[in-house]
């Protein structure tokens, strides 16, 4: 079904992304008709983390320096511990997340990816969830943490872990269909 035909979605990741948290949203979004770009710190291959070892490679077809929030209808942030930790110390990645949030377009983060939302300064007063080990980080940043498979707050979609991927992907598709959301500055 082409629910997302003519929609372009960015997945921002680097080495150490949780394999299922990139591959499964990419598959479901493409199956829904979207064009999905993997954006990274530079173009080329990036390596996933799969349970307790390095996993599959995927090609990042776009570099963060070469994209604009205007290029995309939604942004997806896969987790894993390594990926968001590396991205949250990269000024371009953090600025891209912050700028994307300010557009009101759907922004989705799973597992440890809310670390990027925290670094971008966009979680204060927002309802969200995350992997349980960063619950305190999320709360300390001012968010209202919930233990739910998926939490949506005006186009900001968050989930806890790979077990929540079907609910996460369904909500992303729904939010992209709805379009922009009005958000007050966090």
C-alpha positions as a Markdown table, in Angstrom:
| # | Residue | x | y | z |
|---|---|---|---|---|
| 1 | Unk | 0.0 | 0.0 | 0.0 |
| 2 | Unk | 1.3 | 3.4 | -0.9 |
| 3 | Unk | 0.2 | 5.4 | 2.2 |
| 4 | Unk | 3.4 | 7.4 | 2.0 |
| 5 | Unk | 3.9 | 7.9 | -1.7 |
| 6 | Unk | 5.9 | 11.0 | -2.5 |
| 7 | Unk | 7.1 | 11.2 | 1.1 |
| 8 | Unk | 10.9 | 11.3 | 1.8 |
| 9 | Unk | 12.1 | 10.2 | 5.2 |
| 10 | Unk | 15.6 | 10.4 | 6.7 |
| 11 | Unk | 17.1 | 7.9 | 9.1 |
| 12 | Unk | 20.0 | 9.4 | 10.9 |
| 13 | Unk | 22.6 | 6.9 | 12.0 |
| 14 | Unk | 26.3 | 6.1 | 12.3 |
| 15 | Unk | 28.3 | 3.0 | 13.3 |
| 16 | Unk | 26.8 | 1.1 | 16.2 |
| 17 | Unk | 23.1 | 1.6 | 15.4 |
| 18 | Unk | 20.9 | -1.2 | 16.7 |
| 19 | Unk | 20.4 | -3.3 | 13.5 |
| 20 | Unk | 16.7 | -3.9 | 13.9 |
| 21 | Unk | 16.0 | -0.3 | 14.8 |
| 22 | Unk | 17.2 | 0.9 | 11.4 |
| 23 | Unk | 16.4 | -2.0 | 9.1 |
| 24 | Unk | 12.8 | -2.6 | 10.3 |
| 25 | Unk | 11.6 | 1.1 | 10.1 |
| 26 | Unk | 13.3 | 1.4 | 6.7 |
| 27 | Unk | 11.6 | -1.7 | 5.4 |
| 28 | Unk | 8.1 | -0.7 | 6.8 |
| 29 | Unk | 8.4 | 2.9 | 5.6 |
| 30 | Unk | 9.5 | 1.8 | 2.1 |
| 31 | Unk | 6.7 | -0.8 | 2.1 |
| 32 | Unk | 4.3 | 2.1 | 2.8 |
| 33 | Unk | 5.6 | 3.9 | -0.3 |
| 34 | Unk | 8.1 | 6.3 | 1.2 |
| 35 | Unk | 11.6 | 7.0 | -0.1 |
| 36 | Unk | 14.1 | 6.5 | 2.7 |
| 37 | Unk | 17.5 | 8.0 | 2.9 |
| 38 | Unk | 20.1 | 6.8 | 5.4 |
| 39 | Unk | 21.9 | 10.0 | 6.6 |
| 40 | Unk | 25.2 | 9.7 | 8.5 |
| 41 | Unk | 28.2 | 11.8 | 9.4 |
| 42 | Unk | 29.6 | 11.0 | 5.9 |
| 43 | Unk | 28.5 | 9.0 | 2.9 |
| 44 | Unk | 29.4 | 5.3 | 2.8 |
| 45 | Unk | 29.1 | 2.2 | 4.8 |
| 46 | Unk | 28.1 | 2.1 | 8.4 |
| 47 | Unk | 28.0 | -0.9 | 10.6 |
| 48 | Unk | 25.2 | -2.1 | 12.8 |
| 49 | Unk | 25.3 | -3.6 | 16.3 |
| 50 | Unk | 23.3 | -6.8 | 16.6 |
| 51 | Unk | 22.6 | -8.0 | 20.1 |
| 52 | Unk | 26.2 | -8.5 | 21.3 |
| 53 | Unk | 28.3 | -8.3 | 18.1 |
| 54 | Unk | 28.8 | -6.2 | 15.0 |
| 55 | Unk | 26.0 | -6.8 | 12.5 |
| 56 | Unk | 25.2 | -5.9 | 8.9 |
| 57 | Unk | 26.5 | -3.0 | 6.9 |
| 58 | Unk | 24.2 | -0.5 | 5.3 |
| 59 | Unk | 25.2 | 2.4 | 3.0 |
| 60 | Unk | 24.5 | 5.9 | 4.1 |
| 61 | Unk | 23.5 | 7.5 | 0.9 |
| 62 | Unk | 23.6 | 11.1 | 2.3 |
| 63 | Unk | 26.0 | 13.0 | 4.5 |
| 64 | Unk | 24.6 | 15.2 | 7.3 |
| 65 | Unk | 26.6 | 18.2 | 5.8 |
| 66 | Unk | 24.7 | 17.8 | 2.5 |
| 67 | Unk | 21.1 | 17.6 | 3.7 |
| 68 | Unk | 18.5 | 20.1 | 4.9 |
| 69 | Unk | 15.4 | 19.6 | 7.0 |
| 70 | Unk | 13.5 | 20.9 | 4.0 |
| 71 | Unk | 14.5 | 17.7 | 2.1 |
| 72 | Unk | 12.4 | 15.4 | 4.3 |
| 73 | Unk | 8.9 | 14.8 | 5.6 |
| 74 | Unk | 10.1 | 12.9 | 8.7 |
| 75 | Unk | 13.2 | 12.0 | 10.7 |
| 76 | Unk | 13.8 | 8.6 | 12.4 |
| 77 | Unk | 16.5 | 8.1 | 15.0 |
| 78 | Unk | 17.5 | 4.5 | 15.6 |
| 79 | Unk | 19.0 | 3.6 | 19.0 |
| 80 | Unk | 21.5 | 1.2 | 20.3 |
| 81 | Unk | 24.0 | 2.6 | 22.8 |
| 82 | Unk | 26.8 | 3.4 | 20.5 |
| 83 | Unk | 25.0 | 5.2 | 17.7 |
| 84 | Unk | 23.2 | 8.0 | 19.6 |
| 85 | Unk | 26.2 | 8.5 | 21.9 |
| 86 | Unk | 28.4 | 9.2 | 18.8 |
| 87 | Unk | 25.8 | 11.4 | 17.2 |
| 88 | Unk | 25.0 | 13.5 | 20.3 |
| 89 | Unk | 28.6 | 14.8 | 20.3 |
| 90 | Unk | 28.5 | 15.8 | 16.7 |
| 91 | Unk | 27.3 | 19.5 | 16.3 |
| 92 | Unk | 25.9 | 19.0 | 12.8 |
| 93 | Unk | 23.8 | 15.9 | 13.9 |
| 94 | Unk | 22.5 | 17.7 | 17.0 |
| 95 | Unk | 21.6 | 20.9 | 15.0 |
| 96 | Unk | 19.8 | 18.7 | 12.4 |
| 97 | Unk | 17.7 | 17.1 | 15.1 |
| 98 | Unk | 16.9 | 20.5 | 16.7 |
| 99 | Unk | 16.1 | 22.1 | 13.4 |
| 100 | Unk | 13.9 | 19.2 | 12.4 |
| 101 | Unk | 12.0 | 19.3 | 15.6 |
| 102 | Unk | 11.3 | 23.0 | 15.1 |
| 103 | Unk | 9.6 | 22.3 | 11.8 |
| 104 | Unk | 6.8 | 20.3 | 13.5 |
| 105 | Unk | 7.3 | 17.4 | 11.1 |
| 106 | Unk | 7.2 | 13.9 | 12.6 |
| 107 | Unk | 10.4 | 13.0 | 14.5 |
| 108 | Unk | 10.8 | 9.5 | 15.8 |
| 109 | Unk | 13.4 | 8.1 | 18.3 |
| 110 | Unk | 13.7 | 4.6 | 19.7 |
| 111 | Unk | 15.7 | 3.0 | 22.5 |
| 112 | Unk | 18.7 | 5.2 | 23.4 |
| 113 | Unk | 18.0 | 7.7 | 20.6 |
| 114 | Unk | 16.2 | 10.1 | 23.0 |
| 115 | Unk | 19.8 | 11.0 | 24.1 |
| 116 | Unk | 19.9 | 13.0 | 20.8 |
| 117 | Unk | 16.6 | 14.7 | 21.6 |
| 118 | Unk | 18.0 | 15.6 | 25.0 |
| 119 | Unk | 21.2 | 17.0 | 23.5 |
| 120 | Unk | 19.1 | 19.0 | 21.0 |
| 121 | Unk | 17.2 | 20.5 | 23.9 |
| 122 | Unk | 13.7 | 19.5 | 22.7 |
| 123 | Unk | 12.3 | 17.2 | 25.4 |
| 124 | Unk | 11.4 | 19.6 | 28.2 |
| 125 | Unk | 7.7 | 19.2 | 28.9 |
| 126 | Unk | 7.3 | 16.5 | 26.3 |
| 127 | Unk | 5.7 | 13.0 | 26.9 |
| 128 | Unk | 8.1 | 10.3 | 25.7 |
| 129 | Unk | 9.6 | 6.9 | 26.4 |
| 130 | Unk | 13.0 | 5.4 | 25.9 |
| 131 | Unk | 15.1 | 2.4 | 26.8 |
| 132 | Unk | 14.7 | 1.9 | 30.6 |
| 133 | Unk | 18.4 | 2.5 | 31.3 |
| 134 | Unk | 18.1 | 6.2 | 30.2 |
| 135 | Unk | 14.8 | 6.9 | 32.0 |
| 136 | Unk | 16.6 | 9.1 | 34.5 |
| 137 | Unk | 18.4 | 11.0 | 31.8 |
| 138 | Unk | 15.0 | 11.7 | 30.1 |
| 139 | Unk | 13.3 | 12.8 | 33.3 |
| 140 | Unk | 16.3 | 15.0 | 34.3 |
| 141 | Unk | 16.0 | 16.7 | 30.9 |
| 142 | Unk | 12.4 | 17.7 | 31.8 |
| 143 | Unk | 10.4 | 15.1 | 29.9 |
| 144 | Unk | 7.4 | 13.2 | 31.2 |
| 145 | Unk | 8.7 | 9.6 | 30.9 |
| 146 | Unk | 6.2 | 6.8 | 30.3 |
| 147 | Unk | 6.7 | 3.0 | 30.2 |
| 148 | Unk | 4.7 | 2.3 | 27.0 |
| 149 | Unk | 5.5 | 0.6 | 23.7 |
| 150 | Unk | 5.0 | 3.9 | 21.9 |
| 151 | Unk | 4.4 | 7.5 | 23.1 |
| 152 | Unk | 3.3 | 10.3 | 20.7 |
| 153 | Unk | 3.4 | 14.0 | 21.6 |
| 154 | Unk | 2.5 | 16.3 | 18.7 |
| 155 | Unk | 4.4 | 14.3 | 16.1 |
| 156 | Unk | 7.2 | 13.3 | 18.4 |
| 157 | Unk | 7.2 | 9.5 | 18.4 |
| 158 | Unk | 9.2 | 7.4 | 20.9 |
| 159 | Unk | 9.5 | 3.8 | 21.7 |
| 160 | Unk | 11.5 | 1.7 | 24.2 |
| 161 | Unk | 13.2 | -1.1 | 22.4 |
| 162 | Unk | 13.1 | -3.5 | 19.4 |
| 163 | Unk | 10.1 | -5.4 | 20.9 |
| 164 | Unk | 8.1 | -2.2 | 20.2 |
| 165 | Unk | 9.1 | -1.8 | 16.5 |
| 166 | Unk | 5.8 | -2.7 | 15.0 |
| 167 | Unk | 3.9 | -0.1 | 17.1 |
| 168 | Unk | 6.8 | 2.4 | 16.5 |
| 169 | Unk | 6.6 | 2.0 | 12.7 |
| 170 | Unk | 2.9 | 2.1 | 12.6 |
| 171 | Unk | 2.9 | 5.4 | 14.5 |
| 172 | Unk | 5.5 | 6.9 | 12.3 |
| 173 | Unk | 3.4 | 6.1 | 9.2 |
| 174 | Unk | 0.3 | 7.6 | 10.9 |
| 175 | Unk | 2.2 | 10.8 | 11.9 |
| 176 | Unk | 3.7 | 11.2 | 8.4 |
| 177 | Unk | 0.2 | 10.9 | 7.0 |
| 178 | Unk | -1.0 | 13.6 | 9.4 |
| 179 | Unk | 1.8 | 16.0 | 8.5 |
| 180 | Unk | 3.2 | 18.9 | 10.6 |
| 181 | Unk | 2.2 | 19.5 | 14.2 |
| 182 | Unk | 2.2 | 22.7 | 16.2 |
| 183 | Unk | 4.7 | 22.5 | 19.0 |
| 184 | Unk | 5.7 | 25.0 | 21.5 |
| 185 | Unk | 9.4 | 25.5 | 21.9 |
| 186 | Unk | 10.9 | 23.0 | 24.3 |
